[in-house]
Amino acid sequence: MLTLFLVLFLGAAAPVSPLAPQAGADSAADTPEALQQLRTCIDANGLRGAAACRSALKIGVTAGNAAEAHTFLASQLHANEAASEYREAIAADPTYALAYLRLAELLNASGAEITGDDKEDAVELLQTAAKLRPDWAAPRRQLAAVLWSRKRFVDAIAAQKDAMAVDPEDATMAATLKDWESQFEDLKGALKQWETAVLAKSHDATARMRYGDALSDVGRSDEARDVFREAYKTDTGIGAALGADLLYRGYPDIACEVLPRAYGSAKDGDVAAHISDLQTCVRKFPNDTEALRVVADLQLRSGDYRAALKTFQEALSRDSEYFEKHPQQRAAYDRVKSLVKPR
Amino acid sequence: MKKFLLLASMLALLTATGLSQQKAGLLLTTASSVGDAQEFHGYWIVRDGSSVDVTTGDRLLVPRKSGWWELGITQLTRVGSQTRSARVWAAPFGQPRAKTHVMPMSDDDTCPDDMNTYTVSWVGTDFAALQHDYESSCMGRSVSRGQSFVVRLDDLREKNDVNAQRLKISELAGEDARKAMGDGAAAVSSDDENEISADEESWIVSRERGHYRLLGTVERDMESGGQTYDVPLDPPKTLVGPDALAVGWDAVLHKVPDAVDAYTSPAGDWLVIVTPHSLQVFTLDQGKIGERLKRVQIESPAVVAAQWALGEDLNAWGEVVKGAWTDGN
């Protein structure tokens, strides 16, 4: 009996039992076998962990535990496979904060490698994780870093302050905040300089662009938007540079107004890059077929008739009156249809 | 019966109190890279009730059965060359090697700009995992190579890092490890287009989710970036020491979502969580993580060594560690 007591007490120092309920594990509704697999899924590294996650999901577990199994499985996978598991975790339990946090980390780390959901944004994922777990500094700190990298400096500083309120002892965050505030002061100085330059040279489109950048840098994005539009009106020749710059900097609306015209009339440049930018516009604004029209034109010009035919078909599927709006392309469409043989 | 139960309960209570009141200390060393050189950062963490004391230093100390040892890096420079190489050494504590060494110019040496660097990725009480990187563009021929392997600390002292015998995984972790290594390589080969073959001498010990793990390694060369793959087998105690984590990894992440590693005290009553920028010490009560007792900023989260001290060892370790770090710093 005494030995039993000692064993029980010494057992407290032993590893967690596979069946011991942990945070998030809804042990009541799941089978012991599923819970055992889930325990291994969570605690074991490598192949054994991944196999146990798959096994737990195959046996079937309640929503919260499924979210855990998908999340821990994802941590053993790479890129798109991992992203897909994190999405499954969120679908299984939209209140499971860790999946949002990890998916955001993956998007930040892997960027364009991750495909599947264009509307997925690290900022929103981190904001959701932060809302779900007000006691976590990590999503707020990462949100601040993402916002800073996107030049949303005012928002980044506010997010960093939020993170520091959760974990005031984090000296690294405090040092970063100090550095950001100093850089932000410099940006405000630059804004004053460009403001003065535009007042002095109202016809200078490049100066306006830089003034717009400076406004954007300090978080005054609505004013920046107006200034970017004024810059383009001042000189439409800056369209390609302005649009390509703004497309990935939080101003896709202006970029996608400007780029079809700019790339459509460009005599040189990287056609593949132009098509890629325009296809980004197509994904961001699916009802606007202007970008598709220019993509088809560029593909025709480079002799890629098969791709052009596909683009025309996509345009038609989005807007059945496409050729009424762009009658000059109907003849080209008929011609590529006759040239391209089905595979 | 009642009397017996009362006695048993009292004994159990005494045992539990004894364990939980037993002071423990964790000697943790992380490594960072500054340019081509590796630097060690040591943390001696001692909990006494609600107080946690952390002493820091920059020498990698290893408590062994035969006494204290030290692992270090000597940076090599060559007269007339800008290239820096690095060598790993191990020796009983008190016999440190030089931090830098300048090699004289030699007529025999036709490739003075070759870079030949050894770094440490894990150290146990008897073994260490090393990484060897070699870069050369001598005589118009470019060579870039990286290999990882495990050696005995004694061998590292007697034969040095270049000549130390690379140990087979089956030698230290048994026949099952050799088979598991083959399984791990086969699993990667079936997923990737490139087939990899398990090499018994190419493996390392690594930390993840609060546990040690075995990884097979593939040599890096000019054509391929090299890689690691899972060896699905728990490392034996004889290799890595105790490897229990008295709390689930989900509970660790529930508390600190950016945790990369964690260590629980032998009595399971406190926990050290490693994050990218900090060590955080928490109370632990029957597998439940309690309040944070301490937070320390760290240079790097890459833990290369971790050992617990208990009871009488605690003060003795404290004296050695503090003495070494004061002397050496």
Interface residues (C-beta under 8 A of the other chain):
Chain A: M1 L2 F5 L6 L8 F9 L10 A12 A13 A14 P15 V16 A20 Q22 A23 G24 A25 R39 I42 D43 A44 N45 G46 L47 R48 E68 F72 A97 L98 L101 R133 W136 A138 P139 E169 D170 A171 T172
Chain B: F4 A8 S9 L11 A12 T15 A16 L19 D183 G184 A187 E208 R209 H211 R213 D230 V231 P232 A244 L245 A246 V247 G248 W249 D250 A251 L253 H254 V256 P257 D258 T264 P266 A267 G268 H277 S278 Q286 G287 R295 Q297
